[in-house]
């Protein structure tokens, strides 16, 4: 394994770090305060558009995709460390147009979209002229097994008709969200992995209704949000199907490999910021005549946090390297491993940081720890729960000894 950044990767990482320090991190507190003061928080504040313009002007844009046509030509292992840096801020990924679910949706269109679909949706997404959502999880079935999916995308003549209900559709509340990728059953009698299709759905299509926005521990994560969406006899041209019917699972697997590296490296960046908050607090406060950093079991907590971050980073970089050298099929186990390991690591560190901060740690006003905890806890469910990923690792490990 070679984790050395390419020369181009080193240049981009240096410039992203500088932009984070000079532009994004100093703007965070004012941004949060201004958003909190809004009667309607489902808005894009001017500072976000200003920062996006600055990032794009510096060429720090669409860095997630590894070719020169659609991205910056960075390897997955190059972009991994950039994603870690952007994970230090909740607003940074959008500033660089590298935020989920748009990145995954753009990758779907790049790999599987028709020329017509790319012209209508890909370029506007790459320009950040609009945003998107991904509708897969359903409220009425155990969505950890995606073959349970009940929503349908049935072809009738030259149309495809969508029916069903989805939820935890991230980004659906954003004022710029204009298109959804919907996954549903189109061929119920086919093999279980050939039954589903993905369909591009303009949000203003008749029959779509955002039923409600879903809170996470009381927060709606404005202006992005997670929504429950109903589809009632939604009719679209059959040309809206991505890659043809029955390819939904194939497309989903291609979408999730690099995306999980992005998620996990951002989570590692969040863990680094959490550890930084923990250390500043532990060294600035005293109890029983000693700094908190030297009190009781806190030195052990600090040591474990550092060790766990380093282990998680190495595993995720290995996964990115395998994606670069062997593709998604060569990294199946590692993709599952990082998704189980990294969010749990972040949740543990945030929980310890909350404890060291005392009462301030559970308040939204002074520190971002409650937001970080919610982020980590949700990430243990998003893109599949921990148990499913561990089961994948076990299945692949067992297979080695049965050949």
N, C-alpha and C positions, 0 to 999 in steps of 0.2 A: 504493500500500500504506500502511496505517495501522496501526502497531504500538502505538498508545496503548492502555493498559489501560483498560477500563471502570472506572467508579467502584467498582462491586462487586468487580471483579478486583483493584483496588488494595487494597481493604480486606482481601480474603482473603489476598493475598500478604503484606501486612504482618503479619497474624495468624499465618500459617504460619511466616514467618521467626522471629517471636517464640517460637512453640512449639518450633521446631527448636532455637533457642539456649537456651531455658530448660529444656526437658524431654528432648528426644531425644538431642542430641549429648552432653550430660553423662552420659547413662545408657549410652552405647554400650560403653565399656570394661568396666564391671562386667557388662553383659549378656554380652559375648563371653567374659569369664572364667568366668562362671557356667555358660554353655552348654558350654564346653570341659571343665568339671569333671564334667559329667554322664556317668554310665555309658551312658545312653540319651539321645542328643541329639535324637531325634525327638519333642520335647516343646515345648509353649508355656509359657515361663516366666511367672511372675506379673507381672513388670515389663511384659511386652508387653500383657497384658490391662489393667493399670492405665493404661498410656499410651493405649491405645485408648479407654478410658472417659473419660479427660481430654479427648482430642481430640474425641470425639463430643459431650461436654458443652459444648465451645466452638463447636460447629457446623462443625468442620473434618472433614467426613465426606462420602464419595461425591462429591468435588468434580469428578470427571472427566467427568460426563455433563452436557451443556449444556441441561438443562431444569430447571424448578423442581419438577417432580413426582418425578423420580428422582434428580436431582443438586442442585446449588446455583445453576443458571441461569447458569453461567459460559460464556463463549465459549471455543472451542478456543484462541484466542490468549491469553485470560486464563489458562486452566489450564496452558498451555505453561510459563509462568514459574514457576508453582507446582510443576509436575513437575520443573523444573530444581532448585528448592530442595530438594525431597524426595530428589532423586538424590544429594545430598551424604551420605546415610546409607543403608546397606543395609536397615535396619529401618524407616525412615520410611514408605515407601509402604504397608506393612501397617498401620501405626499409624493412618493416615488412611483405611483401607479403599479405597485407590487402587492396589492392587498387581495385577500380572499373575500368572496369566492370569484372575483373577477379574473385572477390569474388562472385558476383551474378552468374557468369557462373559456378564456382565451385559448388555452392549450387545447381544449376540445375542438374549438373551431379551426385552429391551425392544423391539427392532425386529421380531423374527420369532416370538417365543414365543406360544403360545396362552394364554388366560386361565388354564387349568388348569396349564400349565407355569410361568407366572409366580407363581401362588399357591404352588406346591410348592417352587420353587427360587429365584425372583428375590428375594422378600422376605427369606428367610433369608440369602442372599448379601449383600444390602444392609445387613442387620443384623449381618453378620459372625458369624452363628450357625454357619456352616459355610464350607468352602472348596471349591474346584473345581480340575479339571485339564482340559487340552485335548489330545486324542489324535489327531494327524494324521500326523506323521512316522513312517516305517516303516524297519526295519533291513535289509530284503531288496531294496529298490529305491532308485534315485537320487531321493530325495525333493525335490531342488531342482526337479524337474518333477513337480508334484502329480498330473498325469494318469497317472503310473506307479502310483498307489496300488493295492495289491492287496487290502487288507482289504475285506470286504463287509458290507453292511447290506441284506439281502434281505427284502422283504415277503412273508410267507406267511399268507394270510388276514387275521386281525386282529392279527397279530404281526409284529414285525421281528426278524430273526435276525442277530446279529453274529458274524463270524469274522475272525481275523487277529491280527497282532502290531504293536504300536506301541512307539515308544521316544522318549526325550527329552521325556517327558510331565512338564512342569514342575509342581511342586506336589503330585505324587502321593504323596510321602512325608509330607506334613503330617498330623499327627494329626487335624485337623479336616476333611480332604478327604473329602467324602461323595458327590460327583457328578462325572461326566466328561461332556464333550461329545466324542463319537466321530464321526469322518468316514470314510465308506466308500462303496464302489461299490454302488449299488442298482439301476441300470438300465444294464447293460454295453453295450447296443446303441444307446443314445442318443448324441447329440452329446457330444463329449469333455468339454464344460463343463456337461452336464446329466445326467451319470451318477451324481453323488455326492449323498449326503444326510448331514445331521448329526442325531445322535440323543443324547438325554439319557439317561445311564446311571447309576443309583445304584451306588456302588462296591461295595456288598454283594450285587449281583446274582450268582446262581450262574453259573459259567463264566468269571469275571474273576479273573485272578491277576497280582499284581505280581511279576514274575519276578526282578527285581533292581533295585537303585538304581545309577545310573551316576555314577562320579566324574569330575570335571573337574580335570585336573592334580592328582589325588590327593585333592581335596576333594569331599564329598558335599553341601555347601550345606544342612546341616541347619538348621532342621527342614522345609525346603521340598523340595529334592531334585528330581532328574530320574530317571524310572523307565522300565523296559521292562515293558510290560503285554501279556498275552495275553488274547484273547477266544475262547473255545471254545464255540460254539453258545449264545451268550448270547441269551436270549429276553426280549423286552419287548413291551408293548402297542404297536401301531402309532402310538398317540397320543404316543409318546415322540419321534417324528420331528419335527424343528423346521421349521416352515413348509411341510411337504410334501416328497415325494420329488423328487430331482433339483435341489434348490436349494443344494446344499453349496457350490459355487464362488461363487455369488452372495452367500451369507451370509459366506463367508470374506473376500471383497473388502470388504464393508461393515464387517467386524470389524477389518480390518487398517489402514485409513486413519488414523483417530484414534489407534489403538494405537501406530502407528509414531512419531507425534509424541510420545506419552508416553514411549516407549522412548528416543527420541533426546534429548529434553529432560532426562530423568533422567541420560543419559550425559553431557550437557554439564555438569550439576551435579557429576557424579563427576569430570569433567575439571577443573572449577574447584577442587575439593577436592584433587585430585592436584597441580595447579600450586601451590596453597598449601603443601602438604607439601614440594614441590620447593624453593620459595623459602625456607622456614624452614630447611631443611637447607643450602641453598647459601649462605645468609647467616650461618649459625652455625658452619660448619666452614671451616678453612683448610688449604691444601696449597701447598707451595712458596712460603710467605710471602704468599699472597693468599687472600681468601675464594673459595670455589668458584664463587660467582655471577660473579666477574670472571676466572675462570681459563680459558684456552684458548678453546674454542668454546662455552662455556656461555652467555655473553650471547646468542649467536645462537639457541641452543636455547630460552632463555627467551622471546625475542622471537617466535620461530615458534609457540611454544605459545600465547601470548596472541593472536596474529593468527589462528591456526587455530580457537581457541575462538570468537572473535568472528565469523568467517566462518560457522562451523557454526551458531551461534545465529541469525544473520540468515536463513540459508537455512531453518532449521526454523520460525522465526516466519513467514516468507513462506508456508510450507506450511500452517501453522495458519490464517493469514489466508485463504488460498484455500479451505480446508475450510469456514470460516465463511461465505464469500461465494459460493462456487461449488459446494460439495459435493465428494464424493470424486472424481467424474468430472472436475472442474475442476482437481484437484491430483494427477493420476496421475503425472506426471513428477516433481513435487517430492517426493511420497511416496517414490518410488524413489530419488531423489537423496539425501535425508537418510539413508535407511537404509544407503546405500553410503558416504557421507561421514563421518557422525558416529562410528560405532564404530571406524573406522580412525583417526580423529583421536584418540579416547580411547586406543586401544592405543598409538599413537606417543608420546603424552605420558606415559603410565604407564611405558613402556619407558625413556624418558629420565629420569624421576624415579627409577626403580630404579637406573639407572647413577649418578646423582648421590648416591644413598644408599649406594652401595657394597654391601658384604656385608649390611648391614641391610636393603637393599631386597629381597633374595630370601628373607628370613625372615618367617614368619607371625607371630612373637611381638610385634614392636615396631611394625610399620607394616602398613597394610592394602593395600600395593601389589601383593602377589601375588594377593590376592582381586580387586582392581580389574583386574589384567591378565587374569585368567581371565574376568571379567565381560565385558570388552571383546572378548576373542577369541571367546567364545561368541556375543556379539551380532552378530558378523560372519557367523554361520551361522543364528541364530534368525530366524524369519520370512523365510527365504530368504537364500541366500548373496550376497555382494557382486556376483558376476558376473551373477546373474539380474537384480538391480536395475539394473546398468549396461546390460544388454541391453534392459531396458524403456525406459530413457532414450533409448538409441540408436534404438530402434524408433519411439518417438514423435517424435524429432527428424527422422528420415528421412521419416516420414509427412508432415511439413509441406511437404516439397519435392516430393512426388508428387501433391499435390492439384491 
